[in-house]
Each structure stands twice: as C-alpha cells, then as structure tokens.
Amino acid sequence: MVIKDNLCTFAGMEEFANIQGMPTTEIIQALGRRFREYRITSRFTQKEVAEQSGVSLLTIRRFELGYSYNITMGNFISLLKAIGYVDGIADILPEIPVSPYVLAKLEKKKAKRVRHGKQS
C-alpha cells in the first residue's frame, strides 16, 4: 500500500484487470492478498479475525500467503464479516438490470387513462 497526500493506493489494484483469463488459484491468491490489506487497514490481527470468524488461524495465514486450499465460500464470507466488509459481496453479483425490451413491454401494458363508471 502506498500513501500519497492522504490517498491510499494499493499496488495490486490492477491484478484483477484480466480476471477472465486468470486461473482460479490465482484469483484466490489475489483475494488472499487483498484480504490481508483490508484486515490490516481495519486494525485486526489474524488471531482476532480467527476468533471472530470461527476460521482457524492456520487457514487465515495460508489464505493471506496465497494458498488456495481450505478457503470455502463460507470461510471467505465469515472472514469478511469479521473485519466488517461483508457488504461488498453485493457488488460481486448485483441485480440484473431490466432489459429495454421488458421495459417497453411493461410500458405498453400500463393504463393510458382511468375510466370511472357513471355514479348515481
């Protein structure tokens, strides 16, 4: 991490630039490095994260060192919860936007005017 004029820039921000072409193990390694940066920035020790997440200290150490085994989706979510960054998961798979085609069909079905029957 480099700090310039109160702005933090992470040296590895571009490591996900070609994520489509990356092997899964490399993605997990990059996530481990990124998790370590977040954990340190949040001022948590590995031991504190282990206690709060229920993930073993050895698993956390290995994950941060880039080893891809023993990190399940459940472990990863628990780790993010422990350091207070679980809200970022919503950005991984955001809701699919409604297509223009569906919007046009919905617009056609909208009532153009309201008719009231005769009142006596």
C-alpha positions in Angstrom: 0.0 0.0 0.0 1.3 3.4 -0.9 0.1 6.5 0.8 0.3 9.9 -1.0 -1.4 13.0 0.1 -3.8 11.1 2.3 -4.8 8.9 -0.6 -4.3 5.1 -0.3 -3.4 3.3 -3.4 -2.9 -0.5 -3.4 -0.1 -1.7 -5.5 -2.2 -4.7 -6.6 -5.3 -2.9 -7.8 -4.6 -3.9 -11.4 -4.2 -7.6 -10.5 -7.9 -8.2 -11.3 -7.7 -6.4 -14.7 -7.7 -9.6 -16.7 -9.7 -11.7 -14.3 -11.4 -13.7 -17.1 -8.1 -15.1 -18.2 -6.8 -15.9 -14.7 -6.8 -19.4 -13.2 -9.0 -19.8 -10.2 -6.0 -20.4 -7.9 -4.5 -17.1 -9.0 -7.8 -15.3 -8.2 -7.9 -16.9 -4.8 -4.3 -15.8 -4.2 -5.1 -12.3 -5.2 -8.1 -12.3 -2.9 -5.9 -13.5 0.0 -3.5 -10.7 -0.5 -6.4 -8.2 -0.8 -8.0 -9.6 2.3 -4.7 -9.1 4.2 -4.6 -5.4 3.2 -8.2 -5.0 4.4 -7.6 -6.8 7.6 -4.5 -4.7 8.4 -6.3 -1.4 7.4 -9.2 -2.5 9.8 -6.5 -2.9 12.5 -7.3 -6.6 13.2 -4.8 -9.3 13.9 -5.0 -12.7 12.3 -5.8 -14.1 15.8 -8.7 -11.7 16.3 -10.2 -12.5 12.9 -9.9 -16.2 13.7 -11.7 -15.8 17.0 -14.5 -13.7 15.4 -14.9 -15.7 12.3 -14.5 -19.2 13.5 -12.0 -19.8 10.8 -8.7 -21.4 12.0 -5.7 -19.2 12.4 -3.7 -21.6 10.1 -6.3 -21.2 7.4 -6.2 -17.4 7.6 -2.4 -17.4 7.5 -2.3 -19.7 4.4 -5.1 -17.7 2.7 -3.1 -14.5 3.1 0.1 -16.2 1.9 -1.7 -17.2 -1.3 -2.5 -20.9 -0.7 -5.9 -21.7 -2.2 -6.9 -24.8 -0.2 -9.2 -24.8 2.8 -10.9 -21.5 1.7 -14.5 -22.2 1.2 -17.2 -19.6 0.3 -18.4 -19.9 3.9 -15.0 -19.3 5.3 -14.5 -16.3 3.0 -17.8 -14.7 4.0 -17.0 -15.3 7.7 -13.7 -13.6 7.2 -15.3 -10.6 5.6 -17.9 -10.4 8.3 -15.2 -10.5 11.0 -13.4 -7.4 9.5 -16.7 -5.6 8.6 -16.5 -5.8 4.9 -19.3 -8.2 4.1 -21.4 -5.5 2.4 -19.0 -5.7 -0.6 -20.4 -9.1 -1.5 -23.5 -7.4 -3.1 -21.1 -5.9 -5.6 -20.0 -9.3 -6.8 -23.3 -10.3 -8.3 -25.5 -7.2 -8.5 -29.1 -7.4 -9.5 -29.6 -7.9 -13.2 -31.0 -4.7 -14.7 -34.3 -4.9 -16.5 -33.8 -5.0 -20.3 -35.1 -2.3 -22.5 -37.3 -4.9 -24.2 -39.0 -5.8 -21.0 -39.4 -2.2 -20.1 -41.1 -1.5 -23.4 -43.5 -4.4 -22.9 -44.3 -3.1 -19.4 -44.9 0.4 -20.7 -47.4 -1.0 -23.3 -49.4 -2.7 -20.5 -49.7 0.5 -18.5 -53.2 2.1 -18.4 -53.3 5.1 -20.6 -56.2 6.7 -18.7 -58.6 5.9 -15.9 -62.3 5.5 -16.6 -64.9 5.8 -14.0 -68.4 4.4 -14.3 -71.5 6.6 -14.0 -72.3 7.5 -10.4 -76.0 7.6 -9.4 
